Amino acid sequence: MTRTAKTLHRSGPSFAELFTPKLVTILQEGYSLSALRADAIAGLTVAIVALPLSMAIAIASGASPAQGLYTAIIGGFFVSAIGGSRFQIGGPAGAFIVLVAATVQAHGMDGLILATILSGLILAAIGLLRFGTYIKFIPYPVTVGFTAGIAVIIFASQLKELLGLALTAPEPGPLLEKLPVLWAGLPTLDPVTIALAFATIAAIVGLKKVRPHWPGMLIVIAGAAAITAIFDLQVSTIGTRFGGIASSLPLPSLPEISMAKIQAVLPNAAAFALLGSIESLLSAVVADGMTGRRHRSNCELVGQGVANVASGLFGGICVTGTIARTATNVRAGAHGPVAGMLHAVFLLVFVLVAAPLAGFIPLAGLAGVLAIVAWNMVEKHAFTTLLRASRGDAAVLLCTFFLTIFRDVTEAIVVGFALGSVLFIHRMSKTTAIETHTPFVAEDRADDANGGRAPYDESAATDPNVIVYRISGAFFFGAAASIGTVLDRISDTHRVMIIDFAAVPFLDSTAANTIEGLARKAARRHARVFLTGTSQEARKRLFAHGIRPPLVSYESTIAEAVLKAKTGETSR
């Protein structure tokens, strides 16, 4: 069978295709006992990771540790049960710490719960109106920038607990106001608390290196609680600060609702919905990249919306897809959404059986956990790559980063997106120019009829294991998600994939990141990727993102790539 060049096309999927939860799909395929066993093991593994994280994130957000567990139990169950991803794990996320803490300070706990419920309604509406596709238009430098900024704020929020400071005034939320208060409290630092916090960090890092498959965070937190109880350490614990954790779930109830209250918290709810949609879909994309599956973005947003409404009714806080726990779920061998549902069940068992033991957990230990979470949140390689890639990408990245730290996440995302759009317009304007006819340069273009070369002969691609894909037009953040989905889908069944860039006037960092993910997935399958027709500017950007031999092979024309693929030659 002859393989021809592919073109991107749009289809009109039915309502059922868009909004059928992945759980229904799994059950329709047939759910076996072996699949249940795999999901049970994965669910237990994720629950062990989620247990300390849920409490730590809730405390850092200004809520109680119990609320963090309620969020993971109720919200996590609904995210998996009716969401659009096979492997998504929902719960409280570090990205929300800043927004949640600010909402608690401004509107109290009732205001937070009302904002959580309203954000769920907004998320469900976004999904039902099929706006989930547009969430993917966030430029890559914006996601890297606000994630790094949130990590800085999370670490700063834990300095008080890491150092055991006794502040004479409430700790401010904004960083510039927080630092002077912390500095004034330095004389009250507690050596025992510092030793416990840094021992927690060192133990978690050490276990990760020595025994990477062990649940390091839970082991270390349990050890810190045991040491605190046995030696009667005079440090702040969940018991001394919050009075422990109730050994049952609360009954569902509505917070105080009035039109004035709704108007007051509506901006917070909108911010929760915006950040939640970005985080959850980003997490689903990560799971897709690890497994080769496809999530349903609009169905996922509807599921996230229902989960947030349910979490708020049970006194929980914001729910979203969590990248680290979702990745843990995949690595643990999960088969489908049942793993996420069982993770919630295992957490419920902990609340019902072992809640009294949580009172001994030192807050310094949980602060150590969040310090590691903040460090892991920063995509250090991506950050440095974007700084080197171009001045435009660096400007978008740094603007988003600093606005996140010194202003707020919503403003950072909006401004970052606007700058990314302006950068795109500027780059597009540079692609329109009058050129004099010069001898064709093989390294810059391929298969260009105007360049004096014959067009590519499609009959050359006769190998059924070789797929040729031609991209036409600007390859930027607005098109990267759609093109990436198609490329990912057609690459699953071929040993060789040839992507032609001859008709691409320019590509941005989001597009380069898409190609990098595709190439690394192909490498794991021992498949080969050829890039043809890349201009000098495009190749420079791809090289800046690490897309170079032997990860991919560069050829001037499709015909040359097909020949190299057939002969098995390596890239120069």
C-alpha positions as CSV (number, residue, x, y, z in Angstrom):
1,M,0.0,0.0,0.0
2,T,1.3,3.4,-0.9
3,R,1.8,5.9,1.9
4,T,1.1,9.5,0.9
5,A,1.8,12.8,2.5
6,K,-0.8,13.6,5.2
7,T,-2.6,16.9,5.7
8,L,-4.2,18.2,8.8
9,H,-8.0,18.1,8.7
10,R,-10.8,18.9,11.0
11,S,-13.6,16.6,11.7
12,G,-16.8,17.0,13.6
13,P,-16.9,14.5,16.4
14,S,-20.3,13.7,17.9
15,F,-21.4,14.7,21.4
16,A,-20.9,11.2,22.7
17,E,-17.3,11.1,21.3
18,L,-16.6,14.4,23.1
19,F,-18.2,13.8,26.4
20,T,-18.2,10.1,27.1
21,P,-16.2,9.6,30.3
22,K,-13.1,7.4,29.9
23,L,-14.5,5.1,32.7
24,V,-17.4,4.3,30.4
25,T,-15.0,3.6,27.5
26,I,-12.9,1.3,29.7
27,L,-16.0,-0.7,30.8
28,Q,-17.2,-1.0,27.3
29,E,-13.9,-2.4,26.2
30,G,-14.2,-5.1,28.9
31,Y,-12.8,-4.8,32.4
32,S,-10.9,-7.9,33.6
33,L,-9.7,-9.0,37.0
34,S,-6.1,-8.4,36.0
35,A,-7.0,-4.8,35.1
36,L,-8.6,-4.4,38.5
37,R,-5.5,-5.8,40.2
38,A,-3.3,-3.3,38.3
39,D,-5.6,-0.4,39.1
40,A,-5.7,-1.4,42.8
41,I,-1.9,-1.4,43.0
42,A,-1.6,1.9,41.2
43,G,-4.3,3.4,43.3
44,L,-2.6,2.4,46.5
45,T,0.7,3.8,45.3
46,V,-0.8,7.1,44.4
47,A,-2.7,7.3,47.7
48,I,0.6,6.9,49.6
49,V,2.0,9.8,47.6
50,A,-1.1,11.9,47.9
51,L,-1.6,11.5,51.6
52,P,1.2,13.9,52.9
53,L,0.9,16.2,49.8
54,S,-2.8,16.8,50.3
55,M,-2.4,17.8,53.9
56,A,0.7,19.9,53.2
57,I,-0.9,21.8,50.3
58,A,-4.1,22.5,52.3
59,I,-2.1,23.9,55.3
60,A,0.0,26.1,53.0
61,S,-3.2,27.4,51.4
62,G,-4.7,28.5,54.7
63,A,-7.0,25.6,55.0
64,S,-6.9,22.6,57.4
65,P,-5.2,19.3,56.6
66,A,-8.6,17.6,56.8
67,Q,-9.8,19.8,54.0
68,G,-6.9,18.7,51.9
69,L,-7.9,15.0,52.4
70,Y,-11.5,15.7,51.7
71,T,-10.5,17.4,48.5
72,A,-8.4,14.4,47.4
73,I,-11.1,11.9,48.4
74,I,-14.2,13.6,47.0
75,G,-12.7,15.6,44.2
76,G,-10.2,12.9,43.2
77,F,-13.0,10.3,42.9
78,F,-15.1,12.4,40.6
79,V,-12.2,13.5,38.4
80,S,-11.5,9.9,37.7
81,A,-15.1,8.7,37.5
82,I,-16.4,11.2,35.0
83,G,-13.3,12.8,33.5
84,G,-11.9,12.5,30.0
85,S,-8.5,11.1,30.8
86,R,-7.7,7.5,31.6
87,F,-5.0,8.3,34.1
88,Q,-5.7,11.7,35.6
89,I,-5.4,11.9,39.4
90,G,-7.3,14.9,40.9
91,G,-6.7,16.6,44.2
92,P,-5.4,19.8,45.8
93,A,-2.5,21.2,43.8
94,G,0.5,23.4,44.7
95,A,-0.3,25.8,41.8
96,F,-3.5,26.9,43.7
97,I,-1.7,27.7,47.0
98,V,-1.4,31.4,46.2
99,L,-4.9,31.9,44.9
100,V,-6.5,29.9,47.7
101,A,-4.6,31.6,50.5
102,A,-5.5,35.0,49.0
103,T,-9.2,34.0,48.8
104,V,-9.2,32.8,52.5
105,Q,-7.7,36.1,53.6
106,A,-10.1,38.2,51.6
107,H,-13.4,36.3,52.0
108,G,-12.9,33.7,54.8
109,M,-13.4,29.9,54.5
110,D,-17.1,30.3,53.5
111,G,-16.0,32.5,50.6
112,L,-13.3,30.0,49.6
113,I,-15.9,27.1,49.5
114,L,-18.4,29.2,47.5
115,A,-15.6,30.2,45.1
116,T,-14.7,26.5,44.7
117,I,-18.3,25.6,43.9
118,L,-18.7,28.5,41.4
119,S,-15.4,27.6,39.7
120,G,-16.8,24.1,39.2
121,L,-19.8,25.5,37.5
122,I,-17.6,27.7,35.3
123,L,-15.4,24.7,34.4
124,A,-18.4,22.6,33.5
125,A,-19.7,25.4,31.3
126,I,-16.4,25.8,29.6
127,G,-16.4,22.1,28.8
128,L,-20.0,21.9,27.6
129,L,-19.5,24.9,25.4
130,R,-16.4,23.0,23.9
131,F,-14.0,25.7,24.8
132,G,-11.5,23.2,26.1
133,T,-9.7,23.2,22.8
134,Y,-8.8,26.9,23.2
135,I,-7.1,26.3,26.6
136,K,-4.3,24.6,24.6
137,F,-3.5,27.9,23.0
138,I,-1.4,29.0,26.0
139,P,2.2,29.5,24.8
140,Y,4.9,27.2,26.2
141,P,6.9,30.1,27.8
142,V,3.8,31.2,29.7
143,T,3.3,27.7,31.3
144,V,6.9,27.4,32.2
145,G,7.0,30.9,33.6
146,F,4.0,30.8,35.8
147,T,4.9,27.3,37.1
148,A,8.3,28.5,38.1
149,G,6.8,31.6,39.7
150,I,4.4,29.5,41.7
151,A,7.2,27.3,42.9
152,V,9.0,30.4,44.3
153,I,5.9,31.5,46.1
154,I,5.3,28.1,47.6
155,F,8.9,27.9,48.9
156,A,8.6,31.4,50.4
157,S,5.3,30.4,52.1
158,Q,7.0,27.6,53.9
159,L,10.0,29.6,55.3
160,K,8.0,30.3,58.6
161,E,7.5,26.5,59.2
162,L,10.9,25.5,58.0
163,L,12.6,27.9,60.4
164,G,10.1,27.6,63.3
165,L,9.5,31.4,63.4
166,A,7.1,32.9,66.0
167,L,5.7,35.9,64.2
168,T,4.1,38.7,66.2
169,A,1.7,39.6,63.3
170,P,-0.1,37.6,60.7
171,E,2.1,36.5,57.8
172,P,1.3,38.5,54.7
173,G,0.5,36.8,51.4
174,P,2.4,39.0,48.9
175,L,6.1,38.2,48.7
176,L,7.4,41.8,49.1
177,E,5.3,42.2,52.2
178,K,6.1,38.8,53.5
179,L,9.9,39.0,53.5
180,P,10.2,41.9,55.9
181,V,7.9,40.2,58.4
182,L,9.9,37.0,58.2
183,W,13.2,38.9,58.5
184,A,11.8,40.6,61.7
185,G,11.0,37.2,63.1
186,L,14.4,35.6,62.5
187,P,15.5,36.0,66.2
188,T,12.7,33.5,67.1
189,L,14.0,30.7,64.9
190,D,13.9,27.3,66.5
191,P,17.0,25.0,66.0
192,V,14.9,21.8,66.7
193,T,12.4,22.8,64.0
194,I,15.2,23.6,61.5
195,A,16.9,20.3,62.2
196,L,13.7,18.4,61.7
197,A,12.8,20.2,58.5
198,F,16.1,19.8,56.8
199,A,16.4,16.2,58.0
200,T,13.1,15.6,56.3
201,I,14.3,17.1,53.1
202,A,17.6,15.2,53.2
203,A,15.8,11.9,53.9
204,I,13.3,12.3,51.1
205,V,16.1,13.2,48.6
206,G,18.3,10.3,49.9
207,L,15.5,7.8,49.6
208,K,14.7,9.0,46.1
209,K,18.3,8.2,45.0
210,V,18.8,5.0,47.0
211,R,15.2,3.5,46.7
212,P,13.4,5.4,44.0
213,H,10.4,3.1,44.0
214,W,9.7,3.4,47.7
215,P,7.1,6.0,48.9
216,G,9.8,8.3,50.3
217,M,7.5,11.1,51.4
218,L,5.2,9.0,53.4
219,I,8.0,7.0,55.0
220,V,9.8,10.1,56.0
221,I,6.7,11.9,57.3
222,A,5.8,8.8,59.3
223,G,9.3,8.7,60.7
224,A,9.2,12.4,61.6
225,A,5.9,11.9,63.4
226,A,7.3,9.0,65.3
227,I,10.4,10.9,66.4
228,T,8.2,13.9,67.4
229,A,6.0,11.6,69.6
230,I,8.7,9.5,71.1
231,F,11.0,12.3,72.1
232,D,8.2,14.7,72.8
233,L,9.7,17.4,70.6
234,Q,8.3,20.9,71.3
235,V,7.5,21.7,67.7
236,S,4.2,22.6,65.9
237,T,2.2,19.6,64.8
238,I,-1.1,19.0,63.1
239,G,-2.5,18.2,66.6
240,T,-1.2,21.4,68.3
241,R,-2.2,23.7,65.4
242,F,-5.4,22.1,64.1
243,G,-6.5,19.7,66.9
244,G,-6.0,16.7,64.7
245,I,-8.1,15.3,61.9
246,A,-11.7,14.1,62.2
247,S,-12.1,10.3,61.6
248,S,-15.1,10.7,59.3
249,L,-16.2,12.7,56.3
250,P,-18.5,15.7,56.9
251,L,-22.0,15.8,55.5
252,P,-22.5,17.8,52.3
253,S,-23.7,21.3,52.9
254,L,-23.9,24.7,51.2
255,P,-21.9,27.7,52.4
256,E,-23.7,31.0,53.1
257,I,-24.9,32.3,49.7
258,S,-26.1,35.8,48.8
259,M,-25.9,37.8,45.6
260,A,-23.3,40.1,47.3
261,K,-21.2,37.2,48.3
262,I,-21.3,35.7,44.8
263,Q,-20.3,39.0,43.2
264,A,-17.4,39.3,45.7
265,V,-15.9,35.9,45.1
266,L,-16.7,35.6,41.4
267,P,-13.3,36.9,40.3
268,N,-11.6,34.3,42.5
269,A,-13.8,31.6,41.1
270,A,-12.9,32.7,37.6
271,A,-9.2,32.6,38.5
272,F,-9.6,29.1,40.0
273,A,-11.4,27.9,36.7
274,L,-8.7,29.4,34.5
275,L,-5.8,27.9,36.4
276,G,-7.6,24.6,36.9
277,S,-8.4,24.2,33.3
278,I,-4.7,24.9,32.3
279,E,-3.3,22.6,35.0
280,S,-5.7,19.7,34.4
281,L,-5.3,19.7,30.6
282,L,-1.5,20.0,30.9
283,S,-1.6,17.0,33.3
284,A,-3.7,15.1,30.8
285,V,-1.3,15.9,28.0
286,V,1.6,14.6,30.1
287,A,-0.3,11.4,30.7
288,D,-1.0,11.1,27.0
289,G,2.7,11.5,26.2
290,M,3.6,8.8,28.7
291,T,1.1,6.3,27.4
292,G,0.2,7.1,23.8
293,R,-3.5,7.5,24.8
294,R,-5.8,10.5,23.9
295,H,-7.7,12.4,26.5
296,R,-11.0,14.2,25.8
297,S,-10.4,17.8,26.8
298,N,-14.0,19.0,27.0
299,C,-15.1,15.9,28.9
300,E,-12.2,16.4,31.3
301,L,-13.2,20.0,32.0
302,V,-16.8,18.9,32.7
303,G,-15.4,16.2,35.1
304,Q,-13.2,18.8,36.8
305,G,-16.2,21.1,37.2
306,V,-18.3,18.4,38.9
307,A,-15.4,17.5,41.1
308,N,-15.0,21.0,42.3
309,V,-18.7,21.4,43.1
310,A,-18.6,18.1,45.0
311,S,-15.4,19.1,46.9
312,G,-16.9,22.4,47.9
313,L,-20.1,20.7,49.2
314,F,-18.0,18.5,51.5
315,G,-15.9,21.4,52.7
316,G,-12.9,20.8,50.4
317,I,-10.9,23.2,48.4
318,C,-10.1,23.5,44.7
319,V,-9.5,20.3,42.7
320,T,-7.5,19.9,39.6
321,G,-5.4,17.3,37.7
322,T,-2.0,16.9,39.4
323,I,0.9,16.2,37.1
324,A,3.2,14.4,39.7
325,R,0.4,12.1,41.0
326,T,-0.8,11.4,37.5
327,A,2.7,10.5,36.4
328,T,3.0,8.3,39.5
329,N,-0.2,6.6,38.5
330,V,1.0,5.8,35.0
331,R,4.4,4.5,36.2
332,A,2.6,2.3,38.8
333,G,0.9,0.5,35.9
334,A,-2.6,1.8,36.0
335,H,-5.1,0.4,33.5
336,G,-7.7,3.1,33.6
337,P,-9.8,5.5,35.8
338,V,-10.6,2.9,38.4
339,A,-7.0,3.5,39.7
340,G,-7.9,7.1,40.5
341,M,-11.2,6.1,42.1
342,L,-9.4,3.5,44.3
343,H,-6.8,6.1,45.3
344,A,-9.7,8.1,46.8
345,V,-11.1,5.0,48.5
346,F,-7.7,4.3,50.1
347,L,-7.4,7.9,51.4
348,L,-10.9,7.5,52.9
349,V,-9.8,4.4,54.7
350,F,-6.9,6.3,56.2
351,V,-9.3,9.0,57.4
352,L,-11.6,6.4,58.9
353,V,-8.9,4.3,60.5
354,A,-5.7,6.2,61.1
355,A,-6.7,9.9,61.4
356,P,-5.7,10.2,65.1
357,L,-2.1,9.3,64.3
358,A,-1.9,12.3,62.0
359,G,-2.0,14.6,65.0
360,F,1.7,13.8,65.6
361,I,2.9,14.9,62.1
362,P,5.2,18.0,62.5
363,L,4.4,20.9,60.3
364,A,8.1,21.3,59.7
365,G,8.1,17.9,58.0
366,L,5.2,18.9,55.8
367,A,7.0,22.2,55.0
368,G,10.0,20.0,53.9
369,V,7.7,18.1,51.6
370,L,6.4,21.3,50.0
371,A,10.0,22.6,49.6
372,I,10.8,19.5,47.5
373,V,7.5,19.9,45.6
374,A,8.5,23.5,44.8
375,W,11.9,22.5,43.6
376,N,10.4,19.8,41.4
377,M,7.8,22.2,39.9
378,V,10.5,24.3,38.3
379,E,11.2,23.0,34.8
380,K,14.9,24.0,35.1
381,H,16.0,22.7,31.7
382,A,13.0,24.3,29.9
383,F,13.6,27.6,31.7
384,T,17.2,27.8,30.7
385,T,16.4,26.6,27.1
386,L,13.8,29.3,26.7
387,L,16.1,32.0,28.0
388,R,18.6,31.0,25.3
389,A,16.1,30.3,22.5
390,S,15.3,33.9,21.6
391,R,14.8,37.3,23.1
392,G,11.1,37.1,22.5
393,D,10.6,33.8,24.3
394,A,12.8,35.0,27.1
395,A,10.8,38.2,27.5
396,V,7.5,36.3,27.7
397,L,9.0,33.8,30.1
398,L,10.5,36.4,32.5
399,C,7.4,38.6,32.3
400,T,5.1,35.8,33.3
401,F,7.6,34.6,36.0
402,F,7.9,38.0,37.7
403,L,4.3,38.9,37.4
404,T,3.4,35.6,39.1
405,I,5.7,36.3,41.9
406,F,5.0,40.0,42.5
407,R,1.4,40.3,41.2
408,D,-0.9,37.3,40.7
409,V,-1.2,34.2,38.6
410,T,-4.2,35.3,36.6
411,E,-2.6,38.6,35.6
412,A,0.6,36.7,34.7
413,I,-1.2,34.3,32.4
414,V,-3.2,37.0,30.7
415,V,-0.2,39.3,30.1
416,G,2.0,36.4,29.1
417,F,-0.6,35.2,26.5
418,A,-0.9,38.8,25.2
419,L,2.8,39.1,24.8
420,G,3.0,35.7,23.1
421,S,0.3,36.8,20.7
422,V,2.2,40.0,19.9
423,L,5.4,38.1,19.4
424,F,3.6,35.8,17.0
425,I,2.2,38.7,15.0
426,H,5.7,40.2,14.9
427,R,7.2,36.9,13.7
428,M,4.5,36.5,11.1
429,S,5.1,40.0,9.7
430,K,8.7,39.1,9.2
431,T,7.8,36.1,7.1
432,T,6.1,38.3,4.4
433,A,8.8,39.8,2.2
434,I,9.9,40.2,-1.4
435,E,12.8,37.9,-2.2
436,T,15.1,38.0,-5.3
437,H,15.5,34.6,-7.0
438,T,18.8,33.1,-6.0
439,P,20.2,29.6,-6.5
440,F,18.4,27.1,-4.3
441,V,20.1,26.4,-1.0
442,A,19.5,22.8,0.0
443,E,20.0,23.3,3.7
444,D,17.3,26.0,3.8
445,R,14.5,24.6,1.7
446,A,13.2,21.4,0.2
447,D,10.8,20.4,-2.4
448,D,10.2,24.0,-3.5
449,A,8.9,24.2,-7.1
450,N,9.8,27.9,-7.2
451,G,13.4,27.0,-6.1
452,G,14.1,25.2,-9.3
453,R,13.5,21.7,-8.0
454,A,11.0,19.0,-9.0
455,P,8.2,18.5,-6.5
456,Y,8.4,15.5,-4.2
457,D,7.3,12.2,-5.9
458,E,4.9,10.5,-3.5
459,S,5.5,7.1,-5.1
460,A,8.9,7.2,-3.3
461,A,7.2,6.5,0.0
462,T,6.2,2.9,-0.7
463,D,7.4,1.4,2.6
464,P,4.3,0.7,4.8
465,N,6.4,1.4,7.9
466,V,7.3,4.9,6.7
467,I,4.9,7.8,7.2
468,V,5.3,11.2,5.7
469,Y,3.7,14.3,7.2
470,R,3.8,17.7,5.7
471,I,3.0,20.8,7.8
472,S,1.8,23.9,6.0
473,G,1.7,27.3,7.6
474,A,2.9,28.8,10.8
475,F,3.6,26.2,13.5
476,F,3.0,28.2,16.7
477,F,1.3,27.8,20.0
478,G,-2.2,28.1,18.5
479,A,-1.7,25.1,16.2
480,A,0.8,23.1,18.2
481,A,-1.9,21.2,20.2
482,S,-3.8,20.1,17.1
483,I,-0.7,19.2,15.0
484,G,0.9,17.4,18.0
485,T,-2.2,15.3,18.5
486,V,-2.2,14.2,14.8
487,L,1.5,13.6,14.7
488,D,1.3,11.6,17.9
489,R,-1.5,9.5,16.6
490,I,0.0,8.5,13.3
491,S,3.4,7.9,14.8
492,D,2.2,5.0,16.9
493,T,2.1,2.4,14.1
494,H,5.2,3.3,12.1
495,R,8.9,2.7,12.5
496,V,9.9,5.8,10.5
497,M,8.2,9.2,10.6
498,I,9.2,12.0,8.2
499,I,8.0,15.5,9.0
500,D,8.5,18.1,6.3
501,F,8.8,21.8,7.3
502,A,9.3,23.1,3.8
503,A,6.0,25.0,3.9
504,V,6.5,26.3,7.5
505,P,7.4,30.0,7.5
506,F,8.4,29.8,11.2
507,L,7.9,27.8,14.4
508,D,7.9,28.9,18.0
509,S,9.1,27.4,21.3
510,T,5.7,25.7,21.8
511,A,6.0,23.9,18.5
512,A,9.6,23.0,19.2
513,N,8.5,21.5,22.5
514,T,5.8,19.5,20.7
515,I,8.4,18.0,18.3
516,E,10.7,17.2,21.2
517,G,8.0,15.3,23.0
518,L,7.1,13.4,19.8
519,A,10.8,12.6,19.1
520,R,11.5,11.3,22.6
521,K,8.4,9.1,22.6
522,A,9.5,7.7,19.2
523,A,13.0,7.0,20.7
524,R,11.4,5.0,23.5
525,R,9.7,2.9,20.8
526,H,13.0,2.6,18.9
527,A,11.4,4.4,16.0
528,R,13.2,7.1,13.9
529,V,12.1,10.6,13.1
530,F,13.4,12.6,10.1
531,L,12.9,16.4,9.8
532,T,13.1,17.8,6.3
533,G,13.0,21.2,4.7
534,T,13.9,23.1,7.9
535,S,15.1,26.6,7.4
536,Q,18.2,27.8,9.1
537,E,16.1,29.8,11.6
538,A,13.8,26.8,12.3
539,R,16.8,24.5,12.8
540,K,18.4,26.9,15.1
541,R,15.3,26.9,17.3
542,L,14.9,23.2,17.2
543,F,18.6,22.8,18.2
544,A,18.1,25.1,21.1
545,H,15.4,22.7,22.4
546,G,17.8,19.7,22.2
547,I,16.2,18.4,19.0
548,R,19.4,17.3,17.3
549,P,21.0,14.0,16.2
550,P,20.8,11.2,17.3
551,L,17.3,12.1,18.7
552,V,16.2,13.1,15.1
553,S,17.8,13.1,11.7
554,Y,17.8,16.2,9.4
555,E,17.6,15.8,5.7
556,S,17.2,18.3,2.9
557,T,14.3,16.6,1.1
558,I,11.6,14.0,1.8
559,A,13.1,11.8,-0.9
560,E,16.5,11.8,0.7
561,A,14.9,11.0,4.1
562,V,12.9,8.1,2.6
563,L,16.1,6.7,1.0
564,K,18.0,7.0,4.3
565,A,15.1,5.3,6.1
566,K,15.1,2.4,3.7
567,T,18.9,1.9,3.8
568,G,19.0,2.4,7.6
569,E,21.7,5.1,7.4
570,T,22.2,7.4,10.4
571,S,21.9,11.2,10.3
572,R,24.9,13.2,9.6
